[in-house]
Amino acid sequence: MSTTQIDRDSLARWYATEHLNTDPGVQSVYYLPSGAGEREIRFIEVNTLIGEQTDDALEPIDFGIDIGTENAHKLYVLDVTESQWLRMRSGNLALPLGWSLAGSIPYAR
């Protein structure tokens, strides 16, 4: 099966807008393109409706999109609290392996 090229940045903008419009807990979405594969979108979503986790090993949810088609890609979403987000930005809470905040693109309400 051949794959078509995807416009990752446009898809990320669309997904971020949809998440902000449909999930009342999501206050902001940070798109992390740095280091991601060409068919991979990484988000950190600051969500006021989730509880603080005590485990510092946070794992994103893998949403495989259009798997088995020529448009297949992955959307990784890591929901964090405001406190966790502040700790990540200050370097006191580790990002998932291979993720970086360099060049992150914010989307907010």
Buried (B, 14 or more C-beta within 10 A) or exposed (E): EEEEEBEBEEBBBEBBEEBBEEBEEBBBBBBBBEEBEEBBBBBBBBBEEBEEEEEEEBEBEEBEBEEEEEBBBBBBBBBBBEEBBEBBEEEEBEBBEEBEEEEBEEBEE
